[in-house]
């Protein structure tokens, strides 16, 4: 239960709605038990009165009015309880998703690199949804049942102490035994259900995202069989859950029957020391109705194992310490945006092999430097360190003479524009995908930027309202790359990081983009990563990196004059 403590704290914000939901649930149960109890007594008393002279003085109207009132109250209470409790629960789940996402974001890309996309999706959707069991199936029913048992025991004890305490003791014992019993029975299956649900989602997502490649390489059937296997395991878990739910209901009905027999036997000689009268029917019907208090918890606690497993999976993310922690202090505004690498050595967390080895590199303010080298030499890692996706194991990266550890996140992000190798297009309009870079931009600015990067075709038909992503217009790799360049132009930060910005573009478009970027280079500090050795003569410096070491550094002409490793690379093109 300790795993649920972080989520109980979120209840404070919605205490009124959650408490009101439990009060309405208690009122609904009270009306339901009162309806059946009063109906049993009323029918018996009316029958007895009809056989005696009391039929002339028996009050038929008042009990009848209470019966109708209880029926109306039960219907209204049930509706109100559903509306209030589900509204509070949905708000709670909304806050929980926001809380989870806030904890998740600082872990990117460090801790999250070991988790699959499907697993993250399952935690954000299914595991968060499982938290509604805590209130709707566990907390609320137990609280309502407890106070309902106390109220019913008090009411029956007013008429007959023995009968009241007997029924109350039986109900209280079941309230304690039933959750423990079915939690033990359903614990293992609940854990397996949560894990198999995650595996099923991961397998399905892998199959959908890689369907074309899997078909080409003849592996589609193997991945499809993995989905079927995960699905069969999940269905089996759900069958076991349904079996336990049915068993819980059946045993509770059996307990209800035997309790009714016991109460009838104890009240056969009369209630409260009186001769047998309609009060026996009142007690009997109260016993029958009382088990409605326990119905919500009959099989609910078999879900506790599932809920605890989901809570543990969420806690693996929410309680993880990020690899990079930003300061909350506000740094002083800077006019210069020089970048310095001093003795930087770095390896990724899942490897001990250094990607960068004792790098010393200084980039002056408004200087333009090209980073070249073969794939895997560490070029992109330099940009990741500047963005502070990671911190180096040794050495220091600084901007404007201040270590990145002294920059808060918002200041660092506002100082850097990035065009990365992978450009993510979100499910939304074209306008939404551009405004993320500059929220204050108007439609004219967005349209002009799209035209500058050669995407004027996207402005046809729906224009900026064109839907991108799933169910919308699909973009080619080159179009996605130009969307990334458009975002960088809109963000217009003093530091510009370009990671293969023209990869996937044809020669004409590449030249258009490079001309546009050159005009955008003015008054900016630029790091241009490429392996195509295009337009490098326009850069202030060229840095050649191989296997994590800086091999050569200088202007394009200086490196050619040396006739070293850079010169050899230019001759192979």
C-alpha positions as CSV (number, residue, x, y, z in Angstrom):
1,X,0.0,0.0,0.0
2,X,3.0,2.3,0.4
3,X,3.2,2.5,-3.4
4,X,-0.2,4.3,-3.4
5,X,0.8,7.0,-0.9
6,X,2.0,9.5,-3.6
7,X,-1.4,9.3,-5.3
8,X,-3.4,9.8,-2.1
9,X,-1.7,13.2,-1.8
10,X,-3.4,14.2,-5.0
11,X,-6.8,13.6,-3.3
12,X,-6.4,16.7,-1.2
13,X,-7.1,18.9,-4.2
14,X,-10.4,17.2,-5.0
15,X,-11.5,16.3,-1.4
16,X,-14.9,18.0,-1.7
17,X,-16.0,16.1,-4.8
18,X,-14.7,12.8,-3.6
19,X,-16.3,13.3,-0.1
20,X,-19.6,14.4,-1.7
21,X,-19.5,11.3,-3.9
22,X,-19.2,9.1,-0.8
23,X,-22.0,11.0,1.0
24,X,-24.3,10.5,-2.0
25,X,-23.3,6.8,-2.2
26,X,-24.2,6.4,1.5
27,X,-27.5,8.2,1.0
28,X,-28.3,5.9,-2.0
29,X,-27.6,2.8,0.0
30,X,-29.6,4.1,2.9
31,X,-32.5,4.8,0.6
32,X,-32.2,1.3,-1.0
33,X,-32.1,-0.5,2.4
34,X,-34.8,1.7,3.7
35,X,-37.0,0.9,0.7
36,X,-36.8,-2.8,1.0
37,X,-37.0,-2.8,4.8
38,X,-40.0,-0.5,5.0
39,X,-41.7,-2.4,2.1
40,X,-41.3,-5.7,3.9
41,X,-42.8,-4.3,7.2
42,X,-45.5,-2.4,5.3
43,X,-46.8,-5.4,3.4
44,X,-46.7,-7.7,6.5
45,X,-48.3,-5.1,8.7
46,X,-51.0,-4.3,6.1
47,X,-51.8,-8.0,5.7
48,X,-52.1,-8.5,9.5
49,X,-54.2,-5.3,9.8
50,X,-56.5,-6.6,7.1
51,X,-57.3,-9.7,9.0
52,X,-58.1,-7.8,12.2
53,X,-60.2,-4.9,13.3
54,X,-57.0,-2.7,13.0
55,X,-57.8,-2.3,9.3
56,X,-60.0,0.6,10.2
57,X,-57.3,2.5,12.0
58,X,-54.1,1.4,10.2
59,X,-52.3,4.2,8.5
60,X,-51.7,3.1,4.9
61,X,-50.7,6.6,3.6
62,X,-47.6,7.4,5.6
63,X,-45.7,4.2,5.0
64,X,-46.7,4.3,1.3
65,X,-45.4,7.9,1.0
66,X,-42.1,6.8,2.6
67,X,-41.8,3.9,0.2
68,X,-42.3,6.2,-2.8
69,X,-39.9,8.7,-1.3
70,X,-37.2,6.1,-0.7
71,X,-37.6,4.9,-4.3
72,X,-37.2,8.4,-5.7
73,X,-34.3,9.1,-3.4
74,X,-32.5,5.9,-4.5
75,X,-32.8,6.8,-8.2
76,X,-31.7,10.4,-7.6
77,X,-29.0,9.5,-5.3
78,X,-27.6,6.8,-7.7
79,X,-27.5,9.4,-10.5
80,X,-26.0,12.1,-8.4
81,X,-23.4,9.8,-6.9
82,X,-22.3,8.6,-10.4
83,X,-22.0,12.2,-11.7
84,X,-20.2,13.6,-8.7
85,X,-17.8,10.7,-8.1
86,X,-16.9,10.1,-11.7
87,X,-16.4,13.8,-12.3
88,X,-14.0,14.0,-9.3
89,X,-12.2,10.9,-10.5
90,X,-11.7,12.1,-14.0
91,X,-10.3,15.4,-12.7
92,X,-8.1,13.4,-10.4
93,X,-6.8,11.3,-13.4
94,X,-6.2,14.5,-15.3
95,X,-4.0,15.9,-12.5
96,X,-2.3,12.5,-12.2
97,X,-1.4,12.5,-15.9
98,X,-0.1,16.0,-15.7
99,X,1.9,15.1,-12.5
100,X,3.3,12.0,-14.3
101,X,4.2,14.0,-17.4
102,X,6.0,16.6,-15.4
103,X,8.0,13.9,-13.7
104,X,8.6,12.2,-17.0
105,X,9.9,15.2,-19.0
106,X,13.2,15.8,-17.0
107,X,14.1,12.1,-17.5
108,X,14.3,12.5,-21.3
109,X,16.5,11.3,-22.8
110,X,18.4,9.8,-19.9
111,X,16.4,7.4,-17.8
112,X,13.7,7.0,-20.5
113,X,16.2,5.7,-23.1
114,X,15.8,2.2,-21.6
115,X,12.0,2.2,-22.0
116,X,10.1,1.3,-25.1
117,X,7.6,3.7,-26.7
118,X,4.8,1.2,-26.2
119,X,5.7,0.7,-22.5
120,X,5.6,4.5,-21.9
121,X,2.3,4.7,-23.6
122,X,0.9,2.0,-21.4
123,X,2.1,3.7,-18.3
124,X,0.6,7.0,-19.4
125,X,-2.8,5.5,-20.3
126,X,-3.5,2.1,-18.8
127,X,-1.5,2.4,-15.6
128,X,-2.9,5.9,-14.8
129,X,-6.4,4.7,-15.6
130,X,-5.9,1.8,-13.1
131,X,-5.6,4.5,-10.3
132,X,-9.3,5.1,-10.5
133,X,-9.8,1.7,-8.8
134,X,-8.4,3.2,-5.7
135,X,-11.3,5.5,-5.2
136,X,-14.2,4.0,-7.1
137,X,-13.6,0.4,-6.3
138,X,-11.7,0.4,-3.0
139,X,-11.8,3.6,-0.9
140,X,-15.3,4.8,-1.5
141,X,-17.1,1.4,-1.2
142,X,-15.2,0.5,2.0
143,X,-16.0,3.8,3.7
144,X,-19.6,3.7,2.7
145,X,-19.9,0.0,3.8
146,X,-18.4,0.7,7.2
147,X,-20.7,3.6,8.0
148,X,-23.6,1.8,6.5
149,X,-23.0,-1.2,8.8
150,X,-22.7,1.1,11.8
151,X,-26.0,2.9,10.9
152,X,-27.9,-0.4,10.3
153,X,-26.6,-2.0,13.4
154,X,-27.6,1.0,15.5
155,X,-31.1,1.0,13.9
156,X,-31.8,-2.7,14.5
157,X,-30.3,-2.6,18.0
158,X,-32.9,0.0,18.9
159,X,-35.5,-2.7,18.4
160,X,-33.5,-5.8,19.4
161,X,-29.9,-5.6,20.6
162,X,-29.2,-9.2,19.9
163,X,-30.4,-9.1,16.4
164,X,-28.7,-5.8,15.7
165,X,-25.3,-6.9,17.0
166,X,-25.5,-10.3,15.3
167,X,-26.2,-8.9,11.9
168,X,-23.7,-6.0,12.4
169,X,-21.0,-8.5,13.5
170,X,-21.5,-10.7,10.5
171,X,-21.4,-7.8,8.1
172,X,-18.3,-6.3,9.7
173,X,-16.5,-9.7,9.6
174,X,-17.3,-10.0,5.9
175,X,-16.1,-6.4,5.3
176,X,-12.7,-7.4,6.8
177,X,-12.4,-11.0,5.4
178,X,-13.7,-10.4,1.8
179,X,-11.0,-7.8,0.8
180,X,-8.2,-9.8,2.3
181,X,-9.4,-13.0,0.7
182,X,-9.9,-11.7,-2.8
183,X,-6.8,-9.5,-2.7
184,X,-4.8,-12.7,-2.0
185,X,-6.6,-14.6,-4.7
186,X,-6.3,-11.9,-7.4
187,X,-2.9,-10.5,-6.5
188,X,-0.8,-12.6,-8.8
189,X,-3.3,-12.5,-11.7
190,X,-3.6,-8.7,-11.3
191,X,0.2,-8.3,-11.6
192,X,0.3,-10.5,-14.6
193,X,-2.6,-8.7,-16.2
194,X,-0.8,-5.3,-15.9
195,X,2.4,-6.7,-17.3
196,X,0.7,-8.6,-20.2
197,X,-1.3,-5.5,-21.1
198,X,2.0,-3.6,-21.4
199,X,3.6,-6.4,-23.5
200,X,0.5,-6.5,-25.7
201,X,0.7,-2.8,-26.3
202,X,4.4,-2.9,-27.0
203,X,4.1,-5.8,-29.5
204,X,1.2,-4.1,-31.3
205,X,3.0,-0.8,-31.6
206,X,6.2,-2.5,-32.9
207,X,4.1,-4.4,-35.5
208,X,2.3,-1.2,-36.7
209,X,5.3,1.1,-36.8
210,X,7.5,-1.5,-38.6
211,X,5.0,-3.2,-40.8
212,X,6.6,-2.3,-44.1
213,X,10.1,-3.3,-43.0
214,X,8.9,-6.5,-41.4
215,X,7.1,-7.5,-44.5
216,X,10.1,-6.8,-46.7
217,X,12.4,-8.9,-44.5
218,X,9.9,-11.7,-44.0
219,X,9.5,-11.1,-40.2
220,X,5.9,-9.8,-40.2
221,X,4.4,-13.2,-39.3
222,X,6.8,-13.6,-36.3
223,X,5.8,-10.2,-34.9
224,X,2.1,-10.9,-35.5
225,X,2.4,-14.1,-33.6
226,X,3.9,-12.2,-30.7
227,X,0.8,-10.0,-30.7
228,X,-1.5,-13.1,-30.7
229,X,0.5,-14.7,-27.9
230,X,0.4,-11.5,-25.7
231,X,-3.3,-11.2,-26.5
232,X,-4.1,-14.7,-25.4
233,X,-2.3,-14.2,-22.1
234,X,-4.2,-11.0,-21.5
235,X,-7.5,-12.7,-22.3
236,X,-6.7,-15.5,-19.9
237,X,-6.0,-12.9,-17.2
238,X,-9.3,-11.2,-17.9
239,X,-11.0,-14.6,-17.7
240,X,-9.5,-15.3,-14.3
241,X,-10.6,-11.9,-13.1
242,X,-14.2,-12.5,-14.3
243,X,-14.1,-15.9,-12.6
244,X,-13.1,-14.4,-9.3
245,X,-15.7,-11.7,-9.6
246,X,-18.4,-14.3,-10.2
247,X,-17.1,-16.4,-7.3
248,X,-17.1,-13.3,-5.0
249,X,-20.7,-12.5,-5.9
250,X,-21.8,-16.2,-5.5
251,X,-20.2,-16.6,-2.1
252,X,-21.7,-13.3,-0.9
253,X,-25.2,-14.4,-2.0
254,X,-24.6,-17.7,-0.1
255,X,-23.5,-15.7,3.0
256,X,-26.6,-13.6,2.6
257,X,-28.8,-16.6,2.5
258,X,-27.3,-18.3,5.6
259,X,-27.4,-15.0,7.5
260,X,-31.1,-14.6,6.6
261,X,-31.8,-18.1,8.0
262,X,-29.9,-17.3,11.2
263,X,-31.8,-14.0,11.7
264,X,-35.2,-15.6,11.0
265,X,-34.3,-18.3,13.6
266,X,-33.3,-15.8,16.2
267,X,-36.4,-13.6,15.6
268,X,-38.9,-16.4,15.3
269,X,-40.2,-15.9,18.8
270,X,-40.6,-12.1,18.3
271,X,-38.4,-9.0,18.1
272,X,-37.5,-7.1,21.2
273,X,-39.3,-9.5,23.5
274,X,-42.7,-8.9,21.8
275,X,-44.8,-11.7,20.4
276,X,-44.3,-12.5,16.7
277,X,-45.5,-9.5,14.6
278,X,-44.6,-7.7,11.4
279,X,-41.3,-6.6,12.9
280,X,-40.0,-10.0,12.0
281,X,-40.5,-9.1,8.3
282,X,-38.7,-5.8,8.9
283,X,-35.6,-7.5,10.4
284,X,-35.7,-10.2,7.6
285,X,-35.9,-7.6,4.8
286,X,-33.3,-5.5,6.4
287,X,-31.0,-8.5,6.5
288,X,-31.6,-9.1,2.8
289,X,-31.0,-5.5,1.9
290,X,-28.0,-5.1,4.1
291,X,-25.8,-7.2,1.8
292,X,-26.1,-4.4,-0.8
293,X,-23.5,-2.7,1.4
294,X,-21.0,-5.4,0.5
295,X,-21.8,-5.9,-3.1
296,X,-19.4,-3.2,-4.4
297,X,-16.4,-4.7,-2.5
298,X,-17.3,-8.4,-3.3
299,X,-14.7,-8.7,-6.1
300,X,-13.2,-5.2,-6.1
301,X,-10.1,-6.1,-4.1
302,X,-9.0,-8.6,-6.7
303,X,-8.1,-5.4,-8.7
304,X,-5.8,-4.2,-5.9
305,X,-2.9,-6.3,-7.1
306,X,-3.4,-4.8,-10.6
307,X,-3.6,-1.3,-9.1
308,X,-0.5,-1.8,-6.9
309,X,1.5,-3.1,-9.9
310,X,0.4,0.0,-12.0
311,X,1.4,2.2,-9.1
312,X,4.8,0.6,-8.9
313,X,5.3,1.1,-12.7
314,X,4.3,4.7,-12.4
315,X,6.6,5.2,-9.4
316,X,9.6,3.9,-11.4
317,X,9.2,7.0,-13.5
318,X,7.9,9.6,-10.9
319,X,10.5,8.7,-8.3
320,X,13.5,8.4,-10.6
321,X,16.2,11.0,-10.3
322,X,16.9,12.7,-13.7
323,X,20.5,12.5,-15.0
324,X,20.3,16.3,-15.6
325,X,18.9,18.7,-13.0
326,X,18.5,22.3,-13.9
327,X,18.9,25.2,-11.5
328,X,15.9,27.2,-10.6
329,X,17.9,30.4,-10.2
330,X,17.7,33.1,-12.9
331,X,21.0,33.7,-14.6
332,X,22.1,37.2,-15.6
333,X,21.3,38.3,-19.2
334,X,24.3,37.8,-21.5
335,X,25.3,39.6,-24.7
336,X,28.0,37.2,-25.9
337,X,27.1,33.6,-26.8
338,X,30.5,31.9,-27.1
339,X,30.6,28.2,-26.5
340,X,33.5,26.4,-24.8
341,X,34.3,22.7,-24.3
342,X,37.0,22.1,-21.8
343,X,38.4,18.6,-21.2
344,X,35.0,17.1,-22.1
345,X,34.9,13.3,-21.9
346,X,31.5,11.6,-22.3
347,X,30.0,8.1,-22.6
348,X,26.4,7.1,-22.7
349,X,24.9,5.5,-19.5
350,X,24.4,2.1,-21.1
351,X,28.0,1.9,-22.3
352,X,31.5,2.4,-20.9
353,X,33.0,3.2,-24.4
354,X,33.8,7.0,-24.6
355,X,32.0,8.8,-27.4
356,X,34.0,12.0,-26.8
357,X,37.6,12.0,-25.4
358,X,39.1,15.1,-23.7
359,X,37.5,17.6,-26.1
360,X,38.8,21.2,-26.0
361,X,37.0,23.4,-28.4
362,X,36.2,27.1,-28.3
363,X,33.6,28.8,-30.5
364,X,33.6,32.6,-30.4
365,X,30.5,34.7,-30.3
366,X,28.9,34.9,-33.8
367,X,31.5,32.4,-35.1
368,X,30.4,29.7,-37.6
369,X,32.0,26.4,-37.3
370,X,31.3,23.1,-39.2
371,X,31.7,19.8,-37.4
372,X,32.6,17.0,-39.9
373,X,33.4,13.4,-39.5
374,X,32.2,9.9,-40.2
375,X,28.9,8.5,-38.7
376,X,29.4,7.6,-35.1
377,X,32.4,9.9,-34.5
378,X,30.6,12.0,-31.9
379,X,29.4,15.0,-33.9
380,X,25.7,14.8,-32.8
381,X,26.8,14.2,-29.2
382,X,28.4,17.6,-29.1
383,X,25.0,19.2,-29.8
384,X,23.3,17.0,-27.2
385,X,25.8,18.2,-24.6
386,X,25.2,21.9,-25.6
387,X,21.4,21.3,-25.2
388,X,22.2,19.6,-21.9
389,X,20.4,16.4,-22.8
390,X,23.4,14.8,-20.9
391,X,26.2,16.1,-18.7
392,X,29.7,15.0,-19.4
393,X,31.5,12.6,-17.0
394,X,34.6,14.8,-17.1
395,X,35.1,18.4,-18.2
396,X,32.7,21.3,-18.6
397,X,30.5,22.8,-21.3
398,X,29.9,26.5,-21.0
399,X,28.1,29.3,-22.8
400,X,29.1,32.9,-22.3
401,X,31.7,31.8,-19.8
402,X,29.0,30.2,-17.5
403,X,28.8,26.5,-17.0
404,X,25.5,25.0,-18.3
405,X,24.8,23.9,-14.8
406,X,24.3,27.6,-13.9
407,X,21.7,28.1,-16.6
408,X,18.0,27.4,-15.9
409,X,16.2,25.4,-18.5
410,X,14.0,28.2,-20.0
411,X,17.0,30.5,-20.5
412,X,19.0,27.7,-22.2
413,X,16.1,26.7,-24.5
414,X,15.4,30.3,-25.5
415,X,19.1,30.8,-26.4
416,X,19.3,27.8,-28.7
417,X,17.6,26.9,-32.0
418,X,18.1,23.3,-33.1
419,X,17.5,21.5,-36.4
420,X,18.0,17.8,-35.5
421,X,18.3,14.7,-37.6
422,X,14.9,13.6,-36.4
423,X,12.1,16.1,-36.8
424,X,8.9,15.2,-35.0
425,X,5.6,16.3,-36.5
426,X,2.8,16.3,-33.9
427,X,-0.8,15.3,-34.5
428,X,-2.3,18.8,-35.1
429,X,-2.6,21.6,-37.6
430,X,0.3,23.0,-39.5
431,X,-0.1,26.2,-37.5
432,X,0.2,24.3,-34.2
433,X,3.4,22.6,-35.4
434,X,5.0,26.0,-36.1
435,X,3.6,28.0,-33.2
436,X,5.5,25.7,-30.8
437,X,8.7,27.5,-31.9
438,X,7.3,31.0,-31.7
439,X,3.8,31.2,-30.0
440,X,3.5,35.0,-30.8
441,X,3.9,34.5,-34.5
442,X,1.0,35.6,-36.7
443,X,-0.3,33.7,-39.8
444,X,1.6,36.1,-42.2
445,X,4.9,35.3,-40.5
446,X,4.2,31.6,-40.6
447,X,3.2,31.6,-44.2
448,X,6.3,33.6,-45.2
449,X,8.6,31.2,-43.3
450,X,7.0,28.2,-45.0
451,X,7.5,29.8,-48.4
452,X,11.2,30.5,-47.5
453,X,11.9,26.8,-46.8
454,X,10.0,25.7,-50.0
455,X,6.8,24.4,-48.4
456,X,4.4,26.8,-50.1
457,X,2.5,23.8,-51.3
458,X,1.3,23.2,-47.8
459,X,-0.5,26.5,-47.9
460,X,-2.8,25.3,-50.6
461,X,-6.4,24.3,-49.8
462,X,-6.8,24.5,-46.0
463,X,-3.5,26.3,-45.6
464,X,-2.3,26.6,-42.0
465,X,-5.3,24.6,-40.8
466,X,-4.1,21.5,-42.7
467,X,-4.0,18.6,-40.3
468,X,-0.7,16.8,-40.0
469,X,0.1,13.5,-38.5
470,X,-2.3,10.5,-38.0
471,X,-5.4,10.9,-40.1
472,X,-4.0,14.0,-41.8
473,X,-1.5,15.0,-44.5
474,X,1.5,12.8,-44.5
475,X,4.9,14.5,-45.0
476,X,8.0,13.1,-46.7
477,X,11.3,13.0,-45.0
478,X,12.5,16.1,-46.8
479,X,9.3,18.0,-45.9
480,X,9.7,17.1,-42.2
481,X,13.3,18.4,-42.4
482,X,12.1,21.7,-43.8
483,X,9.4,21.9,-41.0
484,X,12.3,21.6,-38.5
485,X,14.2,24.4,-40.3
486,X,11.1,26.6,-40.3
487,X,10.8,26.1,-36.6
488,X,14.4,27.2,-36.1
489,X,13.9,30.3,-38.2
490,X,10.8,31.2,-36.2
491,X,12.6,30.6,-32.9
492,X,15.4,32.9,-34.0
493,X,17.7,32.2,-31.0
494,X,21.3,33.6,-30.9
495,X,22.8,30.1,-31.1
496,X,21.9,27.9,-34.1
497,X,22.7,24.1,-34.0
498,X,22.3,22.3,-37.3
499,X,22.6,18.5,-37.4
500,X,22.6,17.5,-41.1
501,X,20.0,20.1,-42.0
502,X,19.9,19.2,-45.7
503,X,19.9,15.4,-45.4
504,X,17.2,13.9,-47.7
505,X,16.8,17.0,-49.8
506,X,17.5,17.2,-53.6
507,X,20.3,19.3,-54.9
508,X,18.1,22.3,-55.9
509,X,16.3,22.3,-52.5
510,X,19.5,21.8,-50.7
511,X,21.0,24.9,-52.3
512,X,17.9,26.9,-51.6
513,X,18.0,25.9,-47.9
514,X,21.7,26.6,-47.6
515,X,21.2,30.1,-49.1
516,X,18.4,30.7,-46.6
517,X,20.4,29.5,-43.7
518,X,23.4,31.6,-44.7
519,X,21.2,34.7,-44.6
520,X,20.0,33.6,-41.2
521,X,23.5,33.0,-39.9
522,X,24.2,36.7,-39.5
523,X,24.9,37.7,-36.0
524,X,24.5,34.1,-34.7
525,X,26.8,31.5,-33.2
526,X,26.5,28.5,-35.5
527,X,27.5,24.8,-35.2
528,X,26.9,23.1,-38.5
529,X,27.2,19.3,-38.5
530,X,27.5,17.5,-41.8
531,X,29.3,14.7,-43.6
532,X,28.6,16.0,-47.1
533,X,31.4,18.7,-47.0
534,X,29.1,21.2,-48.8
535,X,29.7,25.0,-48.5
536,X,32.4,24.5,-45.9
537,X,34.5,27.3,-47.4
538,X,31.8,29.7,-46.1
539,X,32.4,28.7,-42.5
540,X,34.9,30.4,-40.2
541,X,36.3,27.1,-39.0
542,X,36.0,23.4,-39.8
543,X,36.5,20.8,-37.0
544,X,37.2,17.2,-38.0
545,X,36.3,14.6,-35.4
546,X,37.2,10.9,-35.6
547,X,36.4,8.4,-32.9
548,X,35.7,11.1,-30.4
549,X,38.9,13.0,-30.9
550,X,39.5,16.4,-32.6
551,X,41.8,15.5,-35.5
552,X,42.1,18.9,-37.2
553,X,40.7,22.4,-36.6
554,X,41.0,25.5,-38.8
555,X,39.5,27.2,-41.8
556,X,38.6,25.4,-44.9
557,X,41.6,26.8,-46.8
558,X,44.1,26.2,-43.9
559,X,43.1,22.5,-43.6
560,X,43.4,22.0,-47.4
561,X,46.8,23.6,-47.3
562,X,47.9,21.2,-44.6
563,X,47.1,18.3,-46.9
564,X,46.2,16.2,-43.9
565,X,43.2,14.0,-43.1
566,X,40.6,16.7,-44.1
567,X,42.3,17.1,-47.4
568,X,42.1,13.3,-48.0
569,X,38.4,13.4,-47.3
570,X,37.8,16.1,-49.8
571,X,39.6,14.2,-52.4
572,X,37.4,11.1,-52.0
573,X,34.2,13.1,-52.8
